[in-house]
């Protein structure tokens, strides 16, 4: 088994590394495009959340019912979000149904993430701030566009695999070098030094195996440099971290807006005024209670 593996490695290792390099380029490119599309979508979402909150603050919108407010809030935002993977079916014979959205398009379209936010709206009822980092991870983890590539491949696993490929290519190159040397060394025993001319084929085989050993090392280094360059030019982790931070900040802003809205500020002001009046009354009562009447000496009769 080991001998078969060595023989296959000695013949096809460079081709195998070249195939892995091509696959890495394809996966990296699709992952990068997916991350950029997600960045455009979530950047629009974060911007619309901020704009809606600022408008509500300017108009001093009273949040009396959180369910009603969030329903209106998310409905306004979802209309302004870009499409993600919606597919429209055009039917010329039925103008009333000219644009129909498939079930998959609805579940994975622009409203999908808004529906996920609605499902997690219970955190906005809590008076204690949640862990926004974990909340963002939980919400994004339910979004298929965020977690998968081409609807089936886990994008985090692919990204981590591609990130370690430069080191793996170097390892493959060193492995190929040892394989080539291990195949070339036994050829020396077959050389008849008394008949060098008759050992020409053996010497040729030895040189070819040694050259192959060097070629695998060079190929591993070149492929490692190319994948490092590719990972630098098309970063995925940085883009995804930026998206995560935008959503986390938006959720935090929305939570504080709901729990410290205009209504809550007015209630706080009225409470402070009532407290101030109570303190003033207490101070007034204290002054009256400690007031000592003036001493008047009795007149002699």
N, C-alpha and C positions, 0 to 999 in steps of 0.2 A: 504494500500500500504506500509506504513512504517512498519507495523507489519510483512508483508510478507518479506520485505527486512531484517528485524531483524532476522527472522527465518532462512532465507537462509544464512545470514552471520553467524549465530550461528552454522550452520551445515557444511558449505562448505568454510569458509573463509580461513582456513589453506590450503586446497587443491587449492583454487584460487591463493593464494600467491605462492605456490609451482609451479603451472603452469606458473605464471608470471616470476618466477625465471628461469625456464627452457627456456622460450621464450627469456628472456634477454641474457642468455648464448649463445643461437643459433644466435641471431641477432648481439651480440657483436663479436662473432667469425667470422661471415661472413663480418662484417664491418671492422674488423681488417685485415682480409685477403685481402679485396678489397683495403684498404689503403696501405698495404705493396706492392701489385702489382702496384698501382699507384706510390708509392715511387720509385720502381725499374724503371718504365717507365720514369718518369719525371727526375729522377737522370741521366739516360742515355741521355735524351734530353738536360739537362743543361750541362752535360759534353761534348757532341758533339758540342753544340753551342760554348762553350769556346774553344775547340780544333780547330774548324773551324776558329774562329776569330783570334786565335794566328797564325795559318798557313797563313791566309791572310795578317796579319801584317808582318810576316817574309818575305813573297813573295812580299810585297808592292803592293798588288792588288789595281788597280785603280777602284773606284766605279763611273763610268760615268752614268750608268742607274740603278736606284734603283730597278726597276721591274726585269730587267735581272739578277741583282746580287741576289736579294731575291729568284727568281725562281731557280737559280743554287744552292744557299745556302740551301734552304729547301729541294731540291731534294737530295742533298748529305746527309743531316741529316736523312731524312726519311728512307733511305736504311739501316741505322745502328741502327734503333730503334727496340726494341723487340716487338713481337706480343702481342696483348692484348686479343682480343676475336675472332680472325680469325678462320674460319672453312673451311677446304679444302674438296672438294668433289672429291673423287678418282674414276676414271672410267677406268677400265682395257681395255675396248674395244677401247678407243680413247687415245692413248699415247700422242697426241698433246695437249689434254685437261686434262692431268693427274691431274693437280692441278688447280682447278677453285675456285675463291674467290666469295662468295655470296655477294649480294648487302648489306645485313646487316653487313657482315664482313668488307666490304670496308668502310661503313659509321661509323662503330664503332671500326675499327681496328687501326693499328699503325699509319696510315696516317691521321686519323680523326683529331687529334689535330694539325697536321701540316697544314691541310686545314683550320682549325680555325685561325691559326696564319696568313695564307695568307689573309684571309678575313679581318683581322685587320691591314694589312700592311700599311694602310693610315697614321698611326701615325708616321711612319718612314720618311714621307715627311715633317713633321712639323719641323720648326727650333726651336720651344720652346719645352722643354722636357714635356711629358705628366705626369699625375699622374699615376705612375707605379703600385701603389697599386690597384687603381680602374681598371686600364687596366688588371691586372692579374686576378682580380675577374671577370671581364666581359668575359675574354677568358676562364677561367676555368668553368664559369657558363654555357658555351655552350657545354662542354664536358659531354656526358652522363655517362661515366665511373666515373667521378668526382662527379656528382650530385646525382646519383641513386645507389641503391643497388639491385642486381638481376634484373636490368633493369627497375624496376617500383617503388621501395620504395625510398623515399627521405632520403638520408644517414644522412644529417644534423639533420633532425627531429628525426630520430631513435637514433642518438648519444646523442642528448640532453635529450631524454626521458630516455635512459638508465642511463645517468649521475645523474638524479634526483631520480632513483628508490631506492637507499639506504634510502633516507628520506621518500619516500612513504611507504616502508615496515615498518618503525617504526610507521608511522601514521596508517597503517592497523593493526599493533599489538595493539596499544592503542585503536583503534576503536573496535577490537575484544574483548578487555578486558571489555570495557563498555557494549558491547552487551551481553557478558556472565554474567556480574553482573546484568544487567537489566532483564535478563531471570531468574537468580537464586533468586533474592530478592522476587518476588511474591510467591516462593515456601515456604518461611518462614511462610507466613500467613496460609498455609494449614497444618502446623504441629500442631498436638494435643499433647500438652505437658503433658496432663493427661494420654495419651496413646502413649507413645514413641514407644512401640513395634509395634503398628499398623501404625505408621507413618514412618516406615523404608523405604518404597519406595520413600516417599517425601524427606526424608533426603538424600537418594542416589541421587535423581535428583538434589537436591540443591548442593551437593558436586561435582557432575559431571559438572554442569554448571559453578561452581566457578573454578574448575580445567581447564575447557576449556578457561575461561577468562585468566588464567595465561599462558596457553599453547600458545595462540595467541600472547601474548606479547613476550614470548620467541622465537616463530617462527619468528616474525617480526624482532627481534634483530639479530637472526642468519642469516636470509636472507639478512638483511642490511649489515652485515659484509662480507658475501660472494660476494655480488654485488660490495662492495667497493674494495675488493681484486681483483675481476675480472677487474674492471675499472682501477686499478693500474697496473695490469700485462699486460693488453692489451689496452694501451692508443690509442685513435683515434685522438683526438684533437691535440695532440703534433705532431703526424705524418703528419697530414694535414697542420698544420701551417708551418712545416719544408718544405713541398712540395711547399706551396704558396711562401715562401721566396726564394726558389731556382728558381722558374719560374720568380718571380719579378726581381731578380738579373740578370738572363739571358736576360730578355727583356731590362733591363736598359743597360747592357753591349752591346747588339746588337744595340740599338738605338744610343749610343754614338760612337760606331764603325762606323756606317753608316754616321752619321752627322759630325764626326771628323776623317775621314779616311785619308789615305795617300795623296789622291788628295787634300783634304781640307787643309792638312798641307803644301803641296807644294804651294798651292795658297796663304796661309797665309804668308809663307816665302817670296814669290815673292812680295806680297803686302807690307810687312815690308821693304824689300830692296828698293822698289820704293819710299816708304814713307821716308826712310832714305836719299835717294838721293835728294828728293825734299827739305827736311829740310837742307841738306848740301848746296844746291844751294841758298836757301833763306838766310842762314847765310852768305854765300859768298857775295851775293848781298847787304846785310845789311852792311857788312864791307866796301864794295866799296862805298856805298852811304854816309856813315858817315866819310869817310876818308877826313881830312882837309889838303889842300895843305900847304906846308911850306911857311912861311912869308919871303919875300925877300925885304929888304929896298931899296928904290930908291936911286940911286947915284945922288949927286948934279952935276948940269951941269956947 
